């Protein structure tokens, strides 16, 4: 795994926080100072937290558990999809569905529906429906793929959510 140095974090702009008027008081221990109306984050504490997170990820993976990556910001979507796919992990880059972990049996039903629609498209059984019905099924499949595409092969709860 990669161990970033403080200089690399600085070059990546990790130290820039939110504007001083938009802050959460719980973040006070991690704020180094404020400059030009923007909080500067303490990179030493960030580095320590990254090392703790890295050791936790290694621990979970060594036990054979899977990791679910979650990130719905536009800037992070592509990176999360690439990195999760690289390690055969799971990801959520669109809307987080309520009950995705706590009501996983219901989510599994939706995943099954998605897989059934994909199978219908592959073997051509979707062509047996009327044009309107086929389009309705296809649209439902696209909607499910958008939300559940990153977890459609997840048969059990992940060991860690990042």
N, C-alpha and C positions, 0 to 999 in steps of 0.2 A: 504494500500500500504506500501511497504517497504521504510524506510528512512535510507539510508546508512550513516555511520559515516566516518570521515576522516581516522580513523584507518583501517576500512574495505576497503576503496578505496586504501589505501597504500598496504594492504596485497594482494589485487587483481592485483596490478601492474598498476593501472590506471594512475599513475604519469609519466610513461615512455613515452616520445614522440619520434619523429623522430630523425634521425641523424642531427647534426648541419648543415651539408651541404645540407640537403634536408628539407627545411622549407619554410613556406609561411609567408611573413612579416605581414599579417593580424592577425596571431596568436600571435604576440609579447606581447599583453596585458595579455595573458593567460600563458605565459612561466615564470616559477619561476626562474630557473637558468639553466646552462649547466654543465654537469659533464661527463667526459670521452667521449666526442664527442656526447653525447645524451642530448636532452633538457628534463628538468624536468618540468612537468606541475603543475601549482598552483592548489592544491586540494581544497582550499577554494573556488576559483572561479568555479571549476568544481562542487562542492557541491551546490553552489548557482544556477548554470545553471540547474542542475538536479532537484532542487526543483521547479524552474520555469517551466520546462518541465512537471513535475508531476502535477502541478496545471493546466496546459493547457490541459493535457490529461483528468484529472478529469472533467474539464469544458466541453470538447467536449462530453465525454461519458454521462454526466448528461443531455445534450441536446438531447440525443438519437441518436447521429451521430456515424458512424463507423470509425475505424482507419485502415489505410493501413500501414503495416510494410514492410520496404524495407531494404534488406541487401544482397549483392551478394558475399561477401567474404566467402571463404570456411569455416572458423572458425565459422561464425555467422549463416549459413544457418539452421542448425538443431535447434538451440535455437530459432530463429525467427519463424520457422514453429511450434514448440511446443507451444511457448507462444501465438502466434496468434490463434492457434487452441483452446488453453485453454480458451480464452475469446471470441471465435467465431468471431474473426477478420479476416482480409484478409492479404495476404502477397505476396511479390515478392522476390524470392531468386535466380532466374536465371536472364537472361538478361532483362533489362528494355526496353520495347518496346516504340519506339517513338510515341507520341500521346496517351499514355495510359490514361492520364487524359484530355488532351486538345482535343482529337479526340475520345472520349469514345464510340460514336455510332459505329464507325468502329471496335473497340475492342469488343463491344457487339456482333457484327456479328461473329467474330472469336470465342467468347465464345459459341454462339449458335451452330456453326459448331462443336465445341468440344463436346457439350452435345448431338448433333445428332449422332456423331460417337460412343459415349459411349452407347447411347440407341440402336444403331444398333448392338453393341457387346452383349448387354444384351439380346435382344429379338431374336438374331440369324439371323437377316436380312443380316448381313455381309457375311454369308455363301452362300447367293444367288449369290454373285458376283464370278467372276473367281478368281482363286488363286492369280494371279498377281494384280488384282484390289483390292481384299480384303486386301492384304498385303500393297498396296499403301495407302489405307484408314487407316489401322491400324497404319502405320508409321506416317501419317499426324496427327492422333489422339494423338500418343505418343509425338510428337513434340509440339503440342498445349498444352497438359497436362503439359509438362515440363515448358513451359513459362507462361501459364495462369491458371495452376492448383490452385494456391492460391487465385485467384480472380474470379473463375468461378461462384460463387454464389453472386458476387457483382453486384447488379442491378442498383446502383446509385453511384455517386461520393462520396468518403469518406469525412468525416469532417476534417480529419487530416492525414498527411503522416509523419511517423516517420522513 
